Amino acid sequence: MIKDPRHIALNVLCSWHKASLTLDKSLENHSEEISCLSKNDKNLCNALIFGVLRHRESIDHTLCAFSNIPLIKIDTAPLYLLRITLFQILYMDRIPAFAAINTAVDIAKKTSGKKTAGFINAVLRNAAKNNSKITLPDPKAEPAKFISIQYSLPLWLSGKWNHAFGFEKSSLLCRQINTIPPITLRTNTLKIDRQSLAQKLSLVAKNIELTEYADQGVSFTNPSILIREFEAFKLGLFQIQDEAAQIVTQLLAPRPGEKILDACAGLGGKTGHIAQLMENKGIIIAADVEPKKLEFLESDAKKLGIEIIRTKPINLLKTSIKDFDFYFDRVLIDAPCTGLGVLRRNPDAKWKRSKNDIARLAAKQKKMLNAAANLVKPGGILVYAVCSCEREENEEVIHTFLNKRKDFSIDTHFKSNKYSRLMTRDKFLKTYPDTNNMDGFFAARLKRKSRS
Ligand SMILES: C[S@@+](CC[C@H](N)C(=O)[O-])C[C@H]1O[C@@H](n2cnc3c(N)ncnc32)[C@H](O)[C@@H]1O
């Protein structure tokens, strides 16, 4: 079994790159090798994988200047080995350049042969010596290109953000996306209060803070052990969830005794929160097109002490009210989306998403919102949410919906002083990593007209 953290990082990145895998899946496929590493080596392996994915475009800009072979013609394994090693040289100060290069050459000999190892050695030594001479595009003349290289964003996306948000906001957003986010969780108030949980966490993590906008959130850094090994986790005292995701459920504002549909429940991050706000009284139907996710959700709900969830595998696009016994007081549709609002946590997505994905998912979101709307009772509430800041997946979905569905309107009467600063003038919830230090989310709270 491979024991070097750099070699394992290389394997994780190569299998992520070659197959249509998410980074999480690729990490899971290599979990046996990773679990045998010491704590320090695990941290290094993680830092290399995430670091390369965060800074890939900037690294490639430097590599291009020192490689006599165009990067597109270099095989995946040597290319990622170059990226991993250059990341260590440019962004980490704990490993001397010569040591990082020697290790890369050793790995290259094993994985790609002597000739490639020689090429890697030459490119890296040259890059280590001369990287300070590299220049960036002029931000005034080529703003999108500058953002793309300086902050490592694919050019199509830097162009889109520069157009949508302007140069300054895009730069701040990109800078924040490349930082390591705090870990945020939501207290399971069915079992413990937030203060007591924070106290327990202070034994195993640093920089414990109560979130400002989410009522039950706690954030922290530097866990001393894996989170799944926290005693509080094993006891079901919390669920990991970003502050923005918690606010979405606060916007739904479910009450005890109601009937709620979580139409895209996934692994149940928001379902658990709904149950808490309902004080474990009423009915929640947790639906998703992937039954495997619902199996996980069920076992997690048991651990959290929730008794009011019924799971239902459905394709929302092929569902009507006949598939349910009743209309719902509230429906949450946390729709499948590009995930471009959570690049800080999932930097792999920026290299796998494309412009077409935005259009394709926006079309699906419109259909799903319409289908979910048919399940809301007159006078009931429908919340649409996505973890993306793209207009096509945000306002455009809602405007298309409201143009067609005259039986719905934006619920302007809902008041929450606590997070009114996060609401736009049109009463949409919008969060950004740079301005709010949260994931980028969009949510709209809609109300179905009562029968007159
Ligand atoms: C953004 S995720 C939901 C995350 C979840 N609500 C949470 O907070 O953990 C979107 C979910 O929609 C589900 N989905 C995609 N297409 C669907 C469809 N046609 N019908 C029902 N669910 C669907 C996906 O399987 C995925 O779990």
The ligand as an SDF file (V2000), in Angstrom:
LIG
                    3D

 27 29  0  0  0  0  0  0  0  0999 V2000
  -29.0400   20.5070   -3.2220 C   0  0  0  0  0  0  0  0  0  0  0  0
  -29.3270   18.8390   -3.0380 S   0  0  0  0  0  0  0  0  0  0  0  0
  -30.2860   18.7550   -1.5770 C   0  0  0  0  0  0  0  0  0  0  0  0
  -29.5140   18.9520   -0.2920 C   0  0  0  0  0  0  0  0  0  0  0  0
  -30.3300   18.7040    0.9680 C   0  0  0  0  0  0  0  0  0  0  0  0
  -31.5720   19.4220    0.9610 N   0  0  0  0  0  0  0  0  0  0  0  0
  -29.5360   19.0900    2.2120 C   0  0  0  0  0  0  0  0  0  0  0  0
  -29.7720   20.1550    2.7870 O   0  0  0  0  0  0  0  0  0  0  0  0
  -28.6700   18.2940    2.6120 O   0  0  0  0  0  0  0  0  0  0  0  0
  -30.5120   18.5100   -4.2760 C   0  0  0  0  0  0  0  0  0  0  0  0
  -31.1360   17.1400   -4.2130 C   0  0  0  0  0  0  0  0  0  0  0  0
  -32.1310   17.0400   -5.2420 O   0  0  0  0  0  0  0  0  0  0  0  0
  -32.2130   15.6850   -5.6050 C   0  0  0  0  0  0  0  0  0  0  0  0
  -32.9200   15.6150   -6.9230 N   0  0  0  0  0  0  0  0  0  0  0  0
  -32.4160   15.8560   -8.1470 C   0  0  0  0  0  0  0  0  0  0  0  0
  -33.3620   15.6960   -9.0870 N   0  0  0  0  0  0  0  0  0  0  0  0
  -34.5040   15.3470   -8.4370 C   0  0  0  0  0  0  0  0  0  0  0  0
  -35.8400   15.0270   -8.8660 C   0  0  0  0  0  0  0  0  0  0  0  0
  -36.1810   15.0470  -10.1480 N   0  0  0  0  0  0  0  0  0  0  0  0
  -36.7430   14.7080   -7.9080 N   0  0  0  0  0  0  0  0  0  0  0  0
  -36.4090   14.6830   -6.5940 C   0  0  0  0  0  0  0  0  0  0  0  0
  -35.1640   14.9650   -6.1490 N   0  0  0  0  0  0  0  0  0  0  0  0
  -34.2220   15.3060   -7.0400 C   0  0  0  0  0  0  0  0  0  0  0  0
  -30.7710   15.2200   -5.6180 C   0  0  0  0  0  0  0  0  0  0  0  0
  -30.6760   13.8210   -5.4630 O   0  0  0  0  0  0  0  0  0  0  0  0
  -30.1780   15.9770   -4.4290 C   0  0  0  0  0  0  0  0  0  0  0  0
  -30.1520   15.1840   -3.2720 O   0  0  0  0  0  0  0  0  0  0  0  0
  1  2  1  0
  2  3  1  0
  2 10  1  0
  3  4  1  0
  4  5  1  0
  5  6  1  0
  5  7  1  0
  7  8  2  0
  7  9  1  0
 10 11  1  0
 11 12  1  0
 11 26  1  0
 12 13  1  0
 13 14  1  0
 13 24  1  0
 14 15  1  0
 14 23  1  0
 15 16  2  0
 16 17  1  0
 17 18  1  0
 17 23  2  0
 18 19  1  0
 18 20  2  0
 20 21  1  0
 21 22  2  0
 22 23  1  0
 24 25  1  0
 24 26  1  0
 26 27  1  0
M  CHG  2   2   1   9  -1
M  END
$$$$
